[in-house]
Amino acid sequence: MRPWAGARPLRAGRSNADGNGIEFMREHVPSNSRMHYIITKGGVAPNIVPDLAQMDLVARNPSNTVLQDIWDRLIISPRARRS
């Protein structure tokens, strides 16, 4: 773990799910889509960079095609930020 070099697991998750990524993405999906998230593991103290971050995401839409597009964007977004 090298937090000074940008290796922060929680930041990778938060970039998509703390409100920034998903909240901005909500504006660009059909109005009948729903996206929810919770950070289930984000560290044990506020002043320590965690070595593991975990988040649960739920996305819904009546159309499987639209839902797949939403999932693709949800999954690709944090990967792009990590590279």
Secondary structure, 3 states (H helix, E strand, C coil): CCHHHCCCHHHHHHHHHCCHHHHHHHCCCCCCCEEEEEEEECCCCCCCCCCCCEEEEEEECCCHHHHHHHHHHHHHHHHHHHC
